[in-house]
Amino acid sequence: MNRDEVSSVTHGDLPFANPLSEAAIDAAITALELEPGAQVLDIGAGNGELLTRIFDAHPGTTTVAVEPSEPWAEAARDRGVHIVYEQTLEEAPLDPPYALVFFNASSHAIGGWDEALREYARLGDQALVGEGFWRREPSESYLADALGGATRDELPTHDGLLDGARAAGWEVVAESVASDEDWARYEETLIAQGEAHLAQDPEPDLRAWVDAAKARWEHPDGKDTLGFALLTLRKAD
Ligand SMILES: C[S@@+](CC[C@H](N)C(=O)[O-])C[C@H]1O[C@@H](n2cnc3c(N)ncnc32)[C@H](O)[C@@H]1O
């Protein structure tokens, strides 16, 4: 199984690949300021669910997805996303500025939080950004054993998340942070759906992913080290 297939099995019917509740995501979408005709860009759009919900809440917007994975890009087209670039952010022929740019958990792919913030500013006037952060200092054992050798500098702290956004010229208009219950529901659903598939099909790549997810979740620091926030950012005047 490749990474997309593992993700598809473990996420199953979950609409989003992040721990926030659907209610929190829908509230952030409803509060966005988008005129009819506004172009909305989702980088790493997955199945296009977020763009579909934005279109439903803000009729008349044009939805644009960048999604290099073929099955996810296909799913976004099936959901009715208007423009789907089956390419990476680096390859897609984008035409900024967009009224809104959405990124979910992808700043590490861009090079880190500060670089990602500059990239959002190049692409749009408003951003909806889902990003991980350290709720507390990660222990050496958590980094090595639970995250497979991750390093402390891969994520900001919560203060670093907000300070970085402000320093890059963004106003933080709204924020929603995943609760302990949100994390438990998300992590335990992924593990359970992975195990259910493995009971029928003992696929080694999926087995490795589920074992790694369990090591992360069941580590003594597994339930209070990682955080996840959804920020609504608007360019400060
Ligand atoms: C964590 S998933 C988020 C999916 C979706 N936005 C969501 O919230 O459910 C990250 C997505 O980014 C895509 N991706 C990975 N590298 C990318 C790149 N260089 N440019 C654009 N998208 C990328 C992946 O294929 C994946 O669908």
The ligand as a Tripos MOL2 file, in Angstrom:
@<TRIPOS>MOLECULE
LIG
   27    29     1     0     0
SMALL
NO_CHARGES

@<TRIPOS>ATOM
      1 C1         -2.8380   16.1950    5.6810 C.3       1 LIG1
      2 S1         -3.4840   15.9610    4.0690 S.3       1 LIG1
      3 C2         -4.8070   17.1500    4.1470 C.3       1 LIG1
      4 C3         -5.9440   16.8510    3.2090 C.3       1 LIG1
      5 C4         -7.1170   17.8490    3.3000 C.3       1 LIG1
      6 N1         -6.7100   19.2230    3.0930 N.3       1 LIG1
      7 C5         -7.8230   17.7390    4.6230 C.2       1 LIG1
      8 O1         -7.7920   18.6870    5.4120 O.co2     1 LIG1
      9 O2         -8.4380   16.7020    4.8990 O.co2     1 LIG1
     10 C6         -2.2480   16.7430    3.0660 C.3       1 LIG1
     11 C7         -2.5110   16.7120    1.5540 C.3       1 LIG1
     12 O3         -1.4710   17.4620    0.8950 O.3       1 LIG1
     13 C8         -1.1410   16.8250   -0.3280 C.3       1 LIG1
     14 N2          0.2360   17.2470   -0.6900 N.ar      1 LIG1
     15 C9          1.4100   16.6480   -0.3470 C.ar      1 LIG1
     16 N3          2.4600   17.3290   -0.8830 N.ar      1 LIG1
     17 C10         1.9420   18.3900   -1.5600 C.ar      1 LIG1
     18 C11         2.5170   19.4460   -2.3410 C.ar      1 LIG1
     19 N4          3.8460   19.5630   -2.5170 N.pl3     1 LIG1
     20 N5          1.6840   20.3570   -2.9210 N.ar      1 LIG1
     21 C12         0.3360   20.2480   -2.7280 C.ar      1 LIG1
     22 N6         -0.2610   19.2640   -2.0090 N.ar      1 LIG1
     23 C13         0.5270   18.3380   -1.4330 C.ar      1 LIG1
     24 C14        -1.2960   15.3460   -0.0270 C.3       1 LIG1
     25 O4         -1.5130   14.5700   -1.1990 O.3       1 LIG1
     26 C15        -2.4950   15.3300    0.9310 C.3       1 LIG1
     27 O5         -3.7140   15.1310    0.2360 O.3       1 LIG1
@<TRIPOS>BOND
     1     1     2 1
     2     2     3 1
     3     2    10 1
     4     3     4 1
     5     4     5 1
     6     5     6 1
     7     5     7 1
     8     7     8 2
     9     7     9 1
    10    10    11 1
    11    11    12 1
    12    11    26 1
    13    12    13 1
    14    13    14 1
    15    13    24 1
    16    14    15 ar
    17    14    23 ar
    18    15    16 ar
    19    16    17 ar
    20    17    18 ar
    21    17    23 ar
    22    18    19 1
    23    18    20 ar
    24    20    21 ar
    25    21    22 ar
    26    22    23 ar
    27    24    25 1
    28    24    26 1
    29    26    27 1
@<TRIPOS>SUBSTRUCTURE
     1 LIG1         1 GROUP 0 **** ****
